Amino acid sequence: MALPASGPALLVAVVGPTAERTAVTTAAAAELQTAGRTVEIWNEAGANAAPLIERWPALVEADIVLCALSREGVAAAERELGRSFDLQVDATEPGAAATLRAACADFGEWTRLGLWGGAAGGVEVGVGSALHALRVPLRGLALCSTQAAMLTFASQGLQRPGRVAWVSFIAAGLKAFSPGGGRLRPMAAITLQGALYAGCVQVIGRNLAGLAFGGAFIGAWAALQGFFLQYLLLGTDLIVAYDRVVEWLATRWQIVAPSMPVVLAAWAALHMAAAAASALVAWLLRTPPRRAQELLARDDDAMSAPAATRSWPARIGREFLRWQFWLPFVVVAAVLTASGGSGEHIAWLALRFVAVGFLVVTLLSLVQPAWLAERLRRRGWWGPALALQAARRRRR
């Protein structure tokens, strides 16, 4: 028979002798259902128990499915379903019940992260596309401040604050469905900003200092990512071109322009202050604004379906065809040419720009959060896959 494409969020195998595994699964199911989870039990030795493959269509809608199996039955069940168990618990171990309780707590936490990831992705797609379409200045400042607030709200109450990085990772994956603006570079920015924030709150703690530094790191990367990318593409010619423009302004118009380090420091400080302030305001508010609560509470059917994703070559071609991608090279090449640069040097610069740009865009296009999370799940990291599953269900 054809299996449904979906499945339970958490598939657990409780292994051991019949009496022990039956007792553990029954007690765990009662406790999990009391906690508000939809739980189903399948026991291979249960009375009148249909084969797992036949019961599967009725199990897939549950939050958690507990399968009471013999140790030999685990491999057979996985072959039958074509899916590995997310968690295996030995019913004979003294800590079996505690392991299942911890899985329940993790289930709630990862589900919540998935909902926040979906909400953050919706904000990134909606706000980012609107700002891009309206050509609003300082779009990056607004988006990084919004992300700092969203991550602060999402990290509240987490057992491990560092897990909040997955909110950004999921949001970055949903950014692929953005109808306007660039996608690959914003996806990389969102992911790295989330990782920096999560690192701060995990190491320093979810306190005043940790949140302030987390927000500041989000702002710093939002401000400096463009420079780092262009430096990677153009090398020191980027700095040489800027210095020559500064010299020309001073000679021709007597305008004293600041040096590049001063400009970058001021730009980064502005973003750091805004994002850090946004994180601290969210910390003081504690409760998300009404719009964010609506996104979290919205029914699955109310979420709009995402646009179809493009193929890997199409994603690369889309980035290369954007005029914003080529503008920095055109400006630098024009400045160097006007200031006496040789044609050979410009040609080599163009070759470097295209080669490095193709490599960077290709690497970024290969980073697919859903693909990575599914691989992690196969290796026992079911939490990220669960978070992504919750976010994707709410966008169907």
N, C-alpha and C positions, 0 to 999 in steps of 0.2 A: 504493500500500500504506500501511497505518497505521503510523506510526512509534512506537516505544516511548516512553512518557512520560519515562523516565529517559535518561541519556546519560553519556558519559565525564566524569570530573571536569574534565579539561583537554583542550580541542580545539585543536590547533595546526595552522596552515597553513604549510608550508615551500614557498616560491614561488621560481621561477627556472627556468633551463634544466634539461632532463631530467637530465643527468649530475650537475650540481651538487646539485640537490635530492635526488636519489637517494642520493648519497654522504653528504650531511649527515644525512638521516633514518636511514640505516642505522647510521652511527656513533653518532648520538644514542640510537637505540633500544638498541644494545648497552650503552652507558654507563648509561642509565636502568634497564635491566633488572638490571645489576650492582648498582645502588643499591637494588634491591628493589621497583621499580615494575613494574606490569603495563602493558606498552606494545604497541600495535598500530600497524601501518603500512598506509596505503592510498595507492597510487601510481596516479594516473590514466593514466600511461604504462607501467605495469608489465605484464609478460607475464601473460596470463590473468587480468587484474584485472577483477573484476565491477564494475558501476557502484556508486558510493558508496551510493546509495539501497538497493541490494540487500545490500551488505555491512554496512549500519548495524546491523541487529539483532545481528550477531555482534561489533560493536565497542563497544556501549554499556557492557559490564561492565568495560572496561579503565580503568585509572587515567588513562592519557594516550593519545590517538590523534594520530599524526602523519600529516597528509595532504600528500603531495607533489603540488603543483599548479602549473600555469602561472598567471601573473598573471590571465589572463582566466578561468581556471577557478574562482577564489575566489568571485566573485559568483554564478556558476552553482551551485556547491556549497551556498552559503548559502541560495539560493532553494529548492534541492531539499530541504534539511533543515529549513528554517524556523528556523534557528539561526545566529547569527554565530560566527565563530571567536574563541576567547578570546585568541589570540596569533597574530600573523603574523610569520614570520622570513624574511628575504631570504637565500637560500642563497648568493648571490654576495658577500655582505658578509663581510669578514674575521672579524667577531665573531659569526657565526651560531652556531657551536658553543658559544661562551661564553654566548650568550643562552639557548640551550636548557638548558645546565647551570644557569644562574641560575633558570630557570623550574622546573627539577626541585627545586632547593633551596627555592624559594618554595612549590612544591606540598607538600613535606613540612611546611613551617612552617605553612601555612594549614590543612592537614589536622589537624595537632596542635592548632591553635587551635580548630578545629571540635569536636574530641573534648573538649577542656577546656570549651568552651562548653556542650556537651551535659551534661557532668558537673556543671558549675556550675549549669545550669538544673535538673538533677535534684535537686541539694542544695537550691536555693532553693525548688522546689516541695515537696519532701518535708519538709524541716526547717521551712520557713515555714508550711506547712499544719498540721504537727503542733503547732508552738508556738501558732499561732492557735487551734486546736481546744482546746488545753489551757489557754488563757488565761495563758500563762507571762509574768510581768513582764519588762521589758527585752528584749523580742523583737528590737527594732531593734539593740540592742547586740550580741546574739549573731549576728545575720545579717550585720551590717557587719564584724564580726571574722572571720567565716567567709569573706566575700568577699575581704577583704584577704589572707588566707592562700591562697585559691585563685588569686588573680591573681599572687601572688608565685611560687607553684609553676609556674603556666602561663607566666610571663615568662622563666623560666630557659632560657638558650640561644637566645633569639630574636635574629635579626640586627638587627631593629628593635624594641626593647622596647615602643614605642608601639603596636604592633599588638595588644598584649594587651587593648586596649579592646574588641576584637571579641568576646572571651570574655564580657564583661559584656553586650554588645549581643545576642549569641545567647542568653545566659541570660535576658535580659529578654524576648526573644521567646517562649521556652519557658515563662516565667511566666504567659503567657496561658492555659496549660492547667492552672493551679493549681486544685484542686477546692475550696479554702477560702480565705477572706480576700479582700481587695481585690486588684485586678490592675493597673489602669492606673497608679496612683500608685507602687506598688512597681516596675513596669516602668520608669517615668521615673527613679526613685531609683537602680536598678541601673545603668541606662545612664549617668547622669551621674557616679556614683561611679567607674565604670570609666574614663570619660574623664578624670576628675581624676587618678586613679592613673596612667594611661598617660602623661598629660602630664608628671607628675613624673619617672617613670623615663626618659622620652624626653629631657627637658631636663637633668635633674641626672645621670642615669645609673642603671644598676641596681646601686647600691651602698648602703651603710648609710644615707646621707642620703636618697637618692632613694626607697628603700623606706619609710623612716620617714615622710617627708613624704607619700608616696602613701597609706600607711595612715591617717595623720592626716587627710588630706583626705576619705577615705572616711568616717571617723568623724564629721567635722564636718558633712558634708552629711546623713548619716543622722540626726544630732541636730537639725539646724536646718531640714530640709526642711519639716517640719510647720508650724513657725512661719511660714516664708516663704509657704507656701501659704495659711495662714489670714489672714496680713496682706494678701495679695493679694485674698482674698475679703471681708474685713471692714474693711480699712483701719485707721486710727488708733483706731477704736472698740474694737478688740481690746486695745490698750494702755490706753485709758481704763477699760475694764471691769476689767482686772487691777488698776490703781491704786485703783479704788474698792473692790475687795475687800480690798486691803491696808489701806486707810484704815478700813474697817469692822471688820476684825480688830483693828486697833490701838485703835479707840475702844471697841468692845464687849467684847473679850476681853483687851485689853492684850497682844496677840501681835504681835511685830515681825517681819513677813515680809520677805524680801529683795526688792529691786526686780527688775523683769523682766530688765534687762541682766545682773544677777548670776546669776539663775536660768539664763538661756540660756548664759552663759559656763561655768558649772559643768557643765551638762548636756553642752555641746559638749566640754569638757575630758575628761570621763569617757569619751565615745565615742572621742575622738581617741587617748587613751592606750591604750584597749583594742585598737582597730584597728591602731595603730602597733606595739604589742607583738605582736599576732598576725602581722603581716607580717614582723617581725624574727625571730620564732620559726620561721616557715616558711623564711626565708632561711637560718637556722642548720641546720635539719633537712635542707634540700635535697631530700630524698626525700618525696613525699606519703605521708600515712598509708595504711594498707592499704585502708580503705574507698574513698578516692579512686582508688587504683590499680585496684580492682575495677570502679569505674564506667568508667574509661578502657578497661579490657581486656574489658569485657562484650561478648558477641556481639550482633549486630544483633537476632537473633530473641529474645533475652532481655529486650530493652527493651520496656516496656509501651507500648501504643499510646495517644497522647494523646486526650483528649476532644475532641469536635468543637467548633470555634471558633464563637462566636456572631456574629451579624450586627452591623454597625456600630451601628444604633439600639439593639440589645439590649445592647451593651457600655456605651453611654451610660446607658441606663435602669437597668442593674444598679448602676452607681455612684451614681446619684441615689436609688435606693431603699434604699441602706444607711443604717442609722440613724447610723453613725459619721460619715457625711458631714454630717448636719444637726446633730449634737450641739454643735459649737462655736458655731454661730449661735444655737441655743436658749439656751445658757448666757449668751452675751454679751447677747442680747436681754433675758433675764430680769434680769441685773444692771443694765443700763441702765434698764429699766422700774422696778425697785425703787428706784433712786437718783434717780428723777424725770425720766427721759427721756420725751420726747413720743411719742405714737403715730405722728405723721407721720414723726419721725426713724426709728423702728423700721421703719415701712413702707418707707422709702427704703433702709434697710439690708438688708431682706429682698430688695428688688428688685435691689440691687447683688450680693448673695450669689448669687442664682439666675442672674443674667445672666453674671457673671464665672465662676461655677462651671460653667455650661453651656459657655462658651467654652473654659475650661481642659480640661474632660473631653473635649470634642470634639477639641481639638488633640492631646491625648495618645492618644486612640483611633485617630487617623489615622497615628500612628507605628508602622508595621509593619516590623520588621527584614527579613523575607523579601522583602517587596515592594521595599524600598529596595535590598537587595543585588542583586536581579535587574536592577534598572535600572542599577546600577553596573556589573554584568557586561556589559551591552549597550554600555557606554561604555569597555570595556577593563579595568575593575576586577574581574577574575575571582577574585581572592583571597578577598574577603569572601563571595562567592557559593559558592565552594568550601568555605569553613569552615562556612557554614550547611548546605550539602548534606551534609557529613559528620555534623553534629549531628543533622539531621533523619533521615538514614538509620538512625542508632543509636537513634532513638525510635520507629521504625515497629513 
